[in-house]
């Protein structure tokens, strides 16, 4: 049996989601086809946001790395934004960590900024993501 020309191993819901993604200009990613042996484990980096700094202020990764930032606030509400990689998350007060996953898809030096106003020194709250070329 086929559904919309697709073998019956796929449900109607899977076909509908895939079709919607294509209509919206998205891409379909099949997790079933990813080989765990070739998938890279994330590079985990813990960051503390405090008025008015990120610690560490500089993060170094390699192009193509799966990066996992585990960010917590030491005081008030902050945000973490890396525009190049479309990363933007609010970091709540209270110390509960926020996990941010992305792939460092381009080499270069990219600004990290606080995206939530946190006081008079807010505009000085900056860091840098350094992505080196994969050899």
Secondary structure, 3 states (H helix, E strand, C coil): CEECCEECCCCHHHHHHHHHHHHCCCCCCCHHHCCCCCCCCCEEEEEEEECCEEECCEEEEECCCEEEEEEEECCCCEEEEEHHHCEEEEECCCCCCEEEEEECCCCEEEEEECCCCCCCCHHHCEEEEEEECCC
